[in-house]
Amino acid sequence: MNLYQSFVEKFAQSTATASISELESVESTLKAELPGSYKNFIASFGATHNPTLLDVTVETDSDLSDLNEFVQVSNFVKFNEMYWSGGMPRTVYAFATDCSGNAFCFELSSDIGEVFLYDTDFNELESLELTFDQLLGEYLSLVGV
């Protein structure tokens, strides 16, 4: 079983699929290339909702924020425009949120997939020093997978 399938089976409660053409449209609008790992995940499994990750991160006393929900591709640009207008740096774009509304982000200028967390309360952006795949792997390691 691959990383993405394991993540979905352990944590996802629902999905909303996205086509490659929808992802390409987002890339064109943002004038950025989405990380390949993210595109592969979304094209294969959709924008999952993962509310059980909050329990997992709390029970394991993890420093990771819960990756509660991926941004729906159909709402991707509007969602990011809202976060940019609220103070999120325009050097990043959000692809998911935690249960508090903080945003998991990628850099606009990179397709590597390094993940950042934008804290909406303090208007701060920090690198998690993990790629998208490493982040999913960290969540799985919290439950012994």
BELBEL-V975894 format. One record per pair of residues at least 12 apart in sequence whose ideal C-beta (glycine too) atoms are under 8 Angstrom apart, sorted by the first residue. I is the first residue (numbers start at 1). J is the second residue. Records with the same first field share a line. If there is no record, write none. Layout:
BEGIN
I = J ; J
END
This chain:
BEGIN
3 = 133 ; 136 ; 137 ; 140
4 = 40 ; 41 ; 44 ; 45 ; 136
5 = 45
6 = 140 ; 145
7 = 41 ; 48 ; 136 ; 139 ; 140
8 = 45 ; 48
10 = 52 ; 139 ; 140 ; 143 ; 145
11 = 48 ; 50 ; 52 ; 53 ; 56 ; 139
12 = 45 ; 48 ; 49 ; 50
13 = 48 ; 49 ; 50 ; 51 ; 52
14 = 48 ; 49
15 = 45 ; 46 ; 47 ; 48 ; 49
16 = 46 ; 47 ; 72 ; 73 ; 74
17 = 46
18 = 42 ; 43 ; 46 ; 47 ; 72 ; 73 ; 74
19 = 43
20 = 39 ; 43
22 = 73 ; 74
23 = 39 ; 42 ; 43 ; 73
26 = 73 ; 76 ; 77
29 = 77
30 = 77 ; 80 ; 93 ; 108
31 = 108
32 = 93 ; 108 ; 109 ; 111
33 = 111
34 = 106 ; 111
35 = 106 ; 110 ; 111 ; 112 ; 113 ; 131 ; 132
36 = 111 ; 113
37 = 113 ; 131 ; 132 ; 133
38 = 95 ; 106 ; 113 ; 132
41 = 132 ; 136
42 = 70 ; 73
46 = 70
47 = 69 ; 70 ; 71 ; 72 ; 73
48 = 69 ; 70
49 = 68 ; 69 ; 70
50 = 66 ; 67 ; 68 ; 69
51 = 66 ; 68 ; 69 ; 99
53 = 66 ; 67 ; 68 ; 139
54 = 66 ; 68 ; 98 ; 99
56 = 139 ; 142 ; 143
57 = 142
60 = 142
62 = 142
64 = 128 ; 135 ; 138 ; 139 ; 142
65 = 98 ; 100 ; 102 ; 104 ; 117
66 = 98 ; 99
67 = 96 ; 98 ; 104 ; 135 ; 139
68 = 96 ; 97 ; 98 ; 99
69 = 96 ; 97
70 = 95 ; 96
71 = 94 ; 95 ; 96 ; 97
76 = 95
79 = 94
80 = 93 ; 94
83 = 103 ; 118 ; 120
86 = 120
87 = 120 ; 123
88 = 103 ; 105 ; 118 ; 120 ; 123 ; 125
89 = 118 ; 125
90 = 108
91 = 107 ; 108 ; 109
92 = 105 ; 106 ; 107 ; 108 ; 116 ; 118 ; 125
93 = 105 ; 106 ; 108
94 = 118
98 = 117
100 = 120 ; 121
101 = 120
102 = 117 ; 118 ; 119 ; 120 ; 121
103 = 117 ; 118 ; 120
104 = 116 ; 117 ; 118 ; 135
105 = 117 ; 118 ; 125
106 = 132
112 = 131
113 = 131 ; 132 ; 133
114 = 127 ; 128 ; 129 ; 130 ; 131
115 = 127 ; 128 ; 130 ; 131 ; 132 ; 135
116 = 128
END
